[in-house]
């Protein structure tokens, strides 16, 4: 019997995506692969190893614990913690020999008291409106304070784009101009500091945003940062989500499937039940609003998505579907494919949330071209 639910991750695809992205970088820029949020749902440690095999020079995470996880797994090289660090988080990040982000002078005291060398990236908020200071003068003072401290190293100058994934929005260009105006004189004074700003979308759309390094996340996993089609950018989706047909039964006129009777058969049909649901990350918003590949054919998901099950309409003859047949919710079979981008559009969300939302109840099976890896 197949696994109840499984997310198969092709680490070879991650390697190839990283190599492909590196080939597009302008001016010798390096690639930082972002493996936060458990590698966007793909598994942080296998994704990090694959990214490094593909040529990623840095890794980035959001939290101190994520940095610790990589080190415990034996992953070497540069690891940058992008997120805010509390007094509790900071020692964990530094114990993992992670590089950190700063934008307030008060934060430097904690770094200086660590009693060890720390590499620091200073962040200017050019318009994202989250972390970083909006004041370029304050960011400049922090950068100079880091550069002048005996145990701190000014490793980078950075920002983050708010609208790089919207090609029609002019705000991206405004942010790029603000960052360049602030960073250029600091770079001249401190040439060892790496300038980095580009996320996946900016990496693909604007070579002028590559600077010394890019921070690619979603594209590393073969997902389109513009929410359309990764294949248009030469990217390979690395993850597929599958279950199996646990039951096949007739559903007569007026009979229903699922909570609330959201599907009532208008004519005699056959329904299949898959033992996967919102407890696994198949969102309830896909009720009567999705397709699943069974035997290489699209079958409509009907009825309410429950915690542990979903149902499919197989049509009046059942389409030859049998118990035990594989069912693919994200992935490709034959000439058909269901992308995370399609699922995201149905939910009015983004592909990031689709893969990150696959729960820990679903085992990740990592392979390279079908051969299992550990």
N, C-alpha and C positions, 0 to 999 in steps of 0.2 A: 504494500500500500504506500502511495506517495506520502510525503510529509504533509501534515495538515495545512501548514502555511510555511513558505520559505522565501527569503530574499536572496537570490543568487547574484553575486557581485563578481564581475570579471575584472580582476586586478590588471590584466593585460590591457584592457581598454583604458584604464586610468593611466598606465604607463604611456600608452600611445597618445592620449589626449595631452598629457604634459609635454611630451616631445614635440607634438604638433604646435602647441601654444608657444613653446620656446623658439621654434623656428620663425615665428611671426614677430618676435620682439625686436624693437629698433635699438640701434646704438649699443648693442651688447648688454642690454638690460637682463637682470636675473629674474628668475621666477620663484615666487613664494607660493607654495600650495597651502591653501587654507583647509584644515582638517577639523575644524571645530564642530560641535554638535554631533559627535560620533561620526565624523567624516560625512556630514550632511545625510546621516542615516545609513551610510555604506560600511561603517566600521572604521574608526579612526586609525587604529594601528596598522591594519592591512593597507588602508588607503595611503597612509604616510609612507610606508615602505615602497608601495608602488610608485608614488609620486617621486620619491628620491631615485628610484630605478629609472624613471623617465627623465631625470635631469633637474628636478627641483632643487635649488640651492638652499632655500629656507622652507620651514614649515611655520604655520601660524595657527593659533587656537584662540579661544575667547576667554578661557578661565585658567586659573592656576592649577586646578585639579586636572584639567585636560593636558596641561604641560607635564604634570607629574605622571600621568598615565603613559605618555609616550616614552618618558625616560625609564619607567619601570619595565616597559617592554623592550628596552635596550636600544631605542632609537637615538642615534647621535645627530650631530649637526645643529644648525641654528634653529631655535624654536622661539617664536615671538608671541607673547601674550598680548592680544589686541585690546582686551577689555579692562574695565576699572578694577583696581586691586585694593581691597580693604586692608586694615592692619592684620587681619587674620590670614588673608590670601597672600599677602606679599612674601612672607617667609617661605610659603609653599612654592611660589614661582621662583624665588631665588635659589631654593634648594634644588630645583630642577634645572638650574643654570639657564633659565629662560631670560630672554631680553624683554624689556617692559616698555610701556608707553607712559609718558608724563606730559602734563601741561600746566601744572600749578607748582609754584616754587616751594610751597609747604610740603609737597610730596617728596621732594628731594632729600629732606632731612631723614626720612625713613630709609631711603636708599643708601644715603651716606653712612648711616649707623649699622648697616648690614655687616660691615667688616670684611667685605670681599668686593672685587671688581664687578661692576654692573654696567651692562650696555643698555643705553636708553634711547628711545625714539620719541621725539617731541611732536605733538599733534596740534595742528591748527585747524579749528573748525571753520571751514570755508563756506558752510551752508547746510551740512547735514543736521546740525542743531542738536546733536547728542553729546558725545564726549569731545574733549578738546576745548580750548579757549577760542572765543571769537576775536579776541584782541591780538593782532599780530605783534604788537609791541611786547605784550606779556609772554607770548610764545617765544619771541626772540630772546627775552631775558632768561627764560628757562633754558633755552638752548645754550646760551653763553655760560650760564651757571654750571650746566652739565659739563661743557667742554673745559671749563676751568677747574673742575674738581679733581683731586688726585686719584679717587677710586671710581669715578664715573667716566664713561666714554659716550660721546655723542655718536651713536650708531646710525641714526636716521632722522629724517624730517618728513612728516607725513600728513595726509588728509584723507578724507573719504568722500566719494561722490554720492549725491542723493538721487540723481536722475539720469545716470549714464545709460540705463536700460531703455530710455525713451529718446529715440533719435530726433524727435521733433521739438524737444524741450531745450530752450536756449540756456537754461541755468547751468548745465554741464560746462559750457564754455566759460561762463562767469566764474565758476568755482576753479576751473583750471587756471584762469588768469590770476585770480587771487592767490592761489597757491604758488604759482610761478613767481609772482612779484615778491612774495615773502621769502620763499626758499632760495632764490637765486643768489642774493648777497650772502646769506648764511653758508651756502654751498661754496661760494668763492673763498670765504674765510675758513671753512672747515671742509675741505674736499673729501675727507674720509667718510663724511656722513652721507648715507644713501638716501636719495629722494625717492619716495614711493607714494603713489596715490591711486593707481588704477585697480579697480576690481575687474571681474571677468568681462563685463560689458564694455568698460573703457578700454580694456586690453584689445578687444576685437574691433572696436570702432575708431580708435584714435591713437596712432603711433606717437603723437606728441604728448600723450599722457604716460608713456612708458617710463620715462626718466631712468633711474638706475635699477629699479625693480618694479614688478607688478605683483599684486596679491590676487591670484586667481582662485576662486572657490568653486562656484557652480559648474564652470566649464571643465574643470578637472575631471568631473564625474560624467561628462558627456551630456550635460543638460544645457539648454539654450538660455543664456541670461536675458534674452529678449522675449522668452516665452513662446517661441514659434517652433522652429525645427532645428535640432542640433546638427543634423546631417548637412544643412546648408552652410555650416561653419566647419565642416570636416571633423565633427566630434562624434564619438561613439558612446551611446548610453551604456553605462557600466552595470546598471542594476535592473533586474527583472523580479517581479513579485508574482508568485504562483501559489495555487492551492490545488484541490482536486474535487471531482464530483463524488460526493458522499451518498447522494440519493437521487433517484430519478422516479418521478411518479406522474400519473395523469392528473390534469386539472380541468374539470368540466366547467361548462358555462355556469357562471355565478359563483364558482368556488374561488377562493382567494389564497394568497401567500403572504406571510409576514404580518408583523404587528400593525394594527390599525386598518387592516384590509386595504392598504394603499394600491394593491394590484388585485383586481377582480377579473377573471377571464371572461372576455366577451364572446369567445368561441372555444371549443374544445382544444386543449393544447397539452403540452408536457412541460413540467418544470423540473429543474435540477437544483439541488442545494449544495452549496460550497461551504465548508466549515471554516470560514474566515469572516471577520466583521469589523466593527469600529473598535473593538478591543485590540485589533491588530493594526489599526490605522486606516482602514477602509471607511472613509468618512460617511456619516449618515446623510450628508448632502448629496450623495450619489444615488439615493433612493429613486428608482425609476429614471435614472439619469446617468447610465454608464453602459459600457460594453465589456465583455470578457471573451478572450479567445479560447475556444474549445475545439480541438481537432483543426486548428488553423482557420476557423470561421468565427466571426463576431456573433456573439449571442447577447441579447439585451438583458441587463440586470433589471429585474422587476421586483416590486415590493420593497418594503422598508429594510434598509440595512440595519441589522441588529448587532449586538455585541459580538456574537460568535458565528453568525451565518448570513449568507445572502442567497438569493434565488435568481435563476435565469429562466427565461422563456425559450424553450427549444423548438416551439412550433408544433403543429398537430401530429407530426410523425416522429418527433423526438430527435430527428436529424442524425440518428445513429449513435448518439451519445450514450455512454455506458458508465456505470459506477466505476470509479477508479481512474477515469480519464483525467488528464492534466487540464487545469484551467489557469490561464495566464491573465492577470489583471493589469500588469505593466510589462511590456516586452514585445517580442516579435516571434511569430510562427508562420512559416510559409511566406506568402506575400502580404500578410496582414501585420500591422503593428499597432500597439497602443502605447503612446508616449506618456511620460509624466506630464508633459505640457498639455496633452489632451485632457487628462484627468484634472489638471489645474484649471483649465478653461471651464470645464463643467462645474467646478466648485467656485468659480470666480475668485481664484487665489493664484499662487505662484508655484512653480515646480519645486522650489526650495521646500515649501511646507509639505508637499506631497511626500517627498523622500524622508525628510526629517520626522514626519509624522508616523512612519512605520514603527510600530511599538517594539519594545524589547521582547515581547512574547513571540515575535517572529524571528527564528534563527537566521543569521547571516551565514551563507555558505560561500566561501571565497574560492575562486578558481582562476586559472589562466588558460583560456581557450578550452575549457572543459576539464582540465586536470586540476584536482583539488590542491589547494595550498593551505599551509597553516601559519 
